[in-house]
Amino acid sequence: MTNRQVPLMLSVPRECRDALRMMAAKRNLQNPAKVTAAASIARELILEGIERAERIEMALNPSEK
């Protein structure tokens, strides 16, 4: 994936938003010099999920490389 980022509007349930905010708050307490936002964590999770899905897809269809 490239480093160029584009905006994406995403809607999640309130519980997911709250969980992302809690994760961000914990990171901010662990390292106050680096501010982490809930959106940053959501981006990390989405990118990890896409990479994992691509690896699974490659394993299921090895001839389509």
DOVEX-534288 format. One record per residue: x, y, z of N, C-alpha, C, O in turn; residue number from 1. Coordinates in nm, 3 decimals, always signed. Example, Ala and Ser with C-alpha at 12.3 -4.5 7.8 and 13.67 -1.06 7.14 Angstrom:
2
+1.319, -0.569, +0.780, +1.230, -0.450, +0.780, +1.320, -0.330, +0.780, +1.424, -0.332, +0.846, 1
+1.285, -0.225, +0.708, +1.367, -0.106, +0.714, +1.290, +0.003, +0.787, +1.341, +0.114, +0.804, 2
# end
This chain:
65
+0.085, -0.118, +0.000, +0.000, +0.000, +0.000, +0.089, +0.124, +0.000, +0.199, +0.122, +0.053, 1
+0.039, +0.229, -0.059, +0.116, +0.353, -0.064, +0.093, +0.434, +0.062, +0.002, +0.405, +0.140, 2
+0.176, +0.533, +0.082, +0.164, +0.618, +0.201, +0.067, +0.734, +0.181, +0.035, +0.806, +0.276, 3
+0.020, +0.752, +0.058, -0.074, +0.860, +0.032, -0.208, +0.827, +0.095, -0.265, +0.721, +0.069, 4
-0.256, +0.916, +0.177, -0.382, +0.890, +0.248, -0.492, +0.975, +0.189, -0.470, +1.091, +0.151, 5
-0.611, +0.918, +0.181, -0.729, +0.990, +0.136, -0.836, +0.977, +0.243, -0.839, +0.878, +0.315, 6
-0.923, +1.076, +0.254, -1.027, +1.069, +0.357, -1.132, +0.963, +0.325, -1.162, +0.936, +0.210, 7
-1.185, +0.905, +0.432, -1.291, +0.805, +0.420, -1.387, +0.826, +0.537, -1.346, +0.825, +0.653, 8
-1.513, +0.845, +0.505, -1.614, +0.862, +0.609, -1.661, +0.723, +0.651, -1.696, +0.641, +0.567, 9
-1.660, +0.697, +0.779, -1.695, +0.566, +0.831, -1.788, +0.581, +0.950, -1.764, +0.663, +1.038, 10
-1.894, +0.504, +0.951, -1.987, +0.506, +1.064, -1.975, +0.374, +1.139, -1.976, +0.267, +1.078, 11
-1.963, +0.383, +1.270, -1.954, +0.265, +1.355, -2.053, +0.281, +1.470, -2.094, +0.393, +1.501, 12
-2.090, +0.171, +1.532, -2.178, +0.182, +1.649, -2.108, +0.260, +1.762, -1.985, +0.264, +1.771, 13
-2.189, +0.320, +1.846, -2.137, +0.401, +1.957, -2.039, +0.321, +2.043, -1.940, +0.375, +2.092, 14
-2.068, +0.191, +2.063, -1.981, +0.107, +2.145, -1.840, +0.096, +2.085, -1.740, +0.098, +2.157, 15
-1.834, +0.085, +1.953, -1.703, +0.079, +1.885, -1.629, +0.211, +1.900, -1.510, +0.212, +1.928, 16
-1.700, +0.321, +1.881, -1.638, +0.452, +1.898, -1.582, +0.468, +2.039, -1.470, +0.517, +2.058, 17
-1.662, +0.426, +2.137, -1.617, +0.438, +2.276, -1.495, +0.351, +2.302, -1.403, +0.392, +2.374, 18
-1.493, +0.230, +2.245, -1.378, +0.141, +2.262, -1.253, +0.202, +2.199, -1.145, +0.195, +2.257, 19
-1.267, +0.261, +2.081, -1.154, +0.327, +2.015, -1.103, +0.444, +2.099, -0.982, +0.466, +2.111, 20
-1.195, +0.519, +2.156, -1.156, +0.632, +2.242, -1.082, +0.583, +2.367, -0.985, +0.646, +2.410, 21
-1.127, +0.472, +2.424, -1.059, +0.417, +2.542, -0.918, +0.369, +2.506, -0.824, +0.391, +2.581, 22
-0.904, +0.304, +2.389, -0.772, +0.260, +2.345, -0.679, +0.380, +2.327, -0.563, +0.376, +2.366, 23
-0.732, +0.486, +2.267, -0.653, +0.607, +2.246, -0.613, +0.669, +2.380, -0.499, +0.712, +2.398, 24
-0.706, +0.674, +2.472, -0.676, +0.732, +2.604, -0.566, +0.653, +2.675, -0.477, +0.712, +2.736, 25
-0.572, +0.519, +2.666, -0.469, +0.436, +2.728, -0.332, +0.461, +2.666, -0.231, +0.472, +2.736, 26
-0.329, +0.471, +2.532, -0.201, +0.500, +2.465, -0.148, +0.637, +2.506, -0.028, +0.654, +2.525, 27
-0.238, +0.734, +2.519, -0.197, +0.869, +2.556, -0.141, +0.872, +2.699, -0.048, +0.948, +2.728, 28
-0.198, +0.790, +2.787, -0.145, +0.782, +2.924, -0.009, +0.713, +2.927, +0.078, +0.751, +3.005, 29
+0.008, +0.611, +2.840, +0.136, +0.539, +2.835, +0.247, +0.625, +2.777, +0.362, +0.615, +2.819, 30
+0.212, +0.711, +2.680, +0.313, +0.794, +2.615, +0.254, +0.934, +2.591, +0.207, +0.963, +2.481, 31
+0.257, +1.019, +2.693, +0.197, +1.153, +2.680, +0.264, +1.241, +2.574, +0.205, +1.339, +2.529, 32
+0.386, +1.208, +2.535, +0.456, +1.288, +2.436, +0.401, +1.265, +2.295, +0.421, +1.347, +2.205, 33
+0.330, +1.154, +2.276, +0.273, +1.123, +2.145, +0.122, +1.109, +2.159, +0.073, +1.015, +2.221, 34
+0.049, +1.203, +2.101, -0.096, +1.202, +2.111, -0.154, +1.108, +2.006, -0.123, +1.119, +1.887, 35
-0.238, +1.017, +2.051, -0.304, +0.921, +1.963, -0.453, +0.948, +1.963, -0.514, +0.965, +2.069, 36
-0.514, +0.951, +1.844, -0.658, +0.972, +1.832, -0.728, +0.840, +1.802, -0.667, +0.746, +1.752, 37
-0.855, +0.835, +1.835, -0.934, +0.716, +1.806, -0.933, +0.686, +1.656, -0.930, +0.569, +1.616, 38
-0.936, +0.790, +1.573, -0.933, +0.771, +1.428, -0.803, +0.705, +1.383, -0.803, +0.626, +1.289, 39
-0.692, +0.737, +1.448, -0.564, +0.675, +1.414, -0.566, +0.525, +1.442, -0.515, +0.446, +1.363, 40
-0.624, +0.488, +1.554, -0.634, +0.347, +1.589, -0.728, +0.276, +1.491, -0.700, +0.164, +1.449, 41
-0.839, +0.340, +1.455, -0.931, +0.280, +1.359, -0.860, +0.258, +1.225, -0.879, +0.154, +1.162, 42
-0.779, +0.354, +1.182, -0.704, +0.340, +1.057, -0.609, +0.222, +1.066, -0.600, +0.143, +0.972, 43
-0.536, +0.209, +1.177, -0.445, +0.096, +1.196, -0.519, -0.037, +1.186, -0.473, -0.130, +1.119, 44
-0.634, -0.046, +1.253, -0.711, -0.170, +1.253, -0.764, -0.205, +1.113, -0.763, -0.321, +1.074, 45
-0.809, -0.104, +1.040, -0.859, -0.128, +0.904, -0.746, -0.176, +0.815, -0.764, -0.272, +0.739, 46
-0.630, -0.111, +0.821, -0.517, -0.152, +0.738, -0.470, -0.293, +0.771, -0.440, -0.372, +0.682, 47
-0.465, -0.325, +0.900, -0.428, -0.462, +0.941, -0.529, -0.563, +0.888, -0.492, -0.670, +0.840, 48
-0.657, -0.529, +0.897, -0.762, -0.619, +0.849, -0.754, -0.642, +0.699, -0.772, -0.755, +0.653, 49
-0.726, -0.537, +0.623, -0.713, -0.551, +0.479, -0.593, -0.637, +0.444, -0.602, -0.724, +0.357, 50
-0.480, -0.613, +0.511, -0.360, -0.695, +0.486, -0.386, -0.841, +0.518, -0.346, -0.929, +0.442, 51
-0.453, -0.868, +0.628, -0.484, -1.006, +0.668, -0.578, -1.070, +0.565, -0.558, -1.186, +0.527, 52
-0.678, -0.998, +0.521, -0.772, -1.051, +0.422, -0.701, -1.080, +0.290, -0.729, -1.181, +0.224, 53
-0.607, -0.993, +0.251, -0.531, -1.017, +0.127, -0.445, -1.141, +0.139, -0.435, -1.218, +0.043, 54
-0.381, -1.162, +0.255, -0.299, -1.282, +0.275, -0.384, -1.408, +0.269, -0.344, -1.508, +0.210, 55
-0.502, -1.404, +0.331, -0.592, -1.520, +0.328, -0.637, -1.547, +0.185, -0.639, -1.662, +0.141, 56
-0.672, -1.441, +0.114, -0.716, -1.457, -0.024, -0.605, -1.516, -0.111, -0.632, -1.602, -0.196, 57
-0.482, -1.472, -0.091, -0.368, -1.525, -0.167, -0.348, -1.673, -0.135, -0.316, -1.752, -0.224, 58
-0.366, -1.711, -0.010, -0.349, -1.851, +0.030, -0.459, -1.938, -0.029, -0.434, -2.054, -0.063, 59
-0.579, -1.885, -0.041, -0.690, -1.962, -0.097, -0.684, -1.972, -0.248, -0.732, -2.069, -0.307, 60
-0.625, -1.871, -0.312, -0.616, -1.867, -0.459, -0.472, -1.844, -0.503, -0.443, -1.738, -0.559, 61
-0.380, -1.937, -0.479, -0.239, -1.914, -0.510, -0.210, -1.894, -0.659, -0.107, -1.837, -0.692, 62
-0.297, -1.939, -0.747, -0.272, -1.924, -0.891, -0.301, -1.783, -0.941, -0.265, -1.751, -1.054, 63
-0.364, -1.699, -0.862, -0.401, -1.563, -0.903, -0.298, -1.460, -0.860, -0.334, -1.343, -0.845, 64
-0.173, -1.497, -0.840, -0.070, -1.402, -0.795, -0.032, -1.306, -0.901, +0.054, -1.220, -0.879, 65
# end
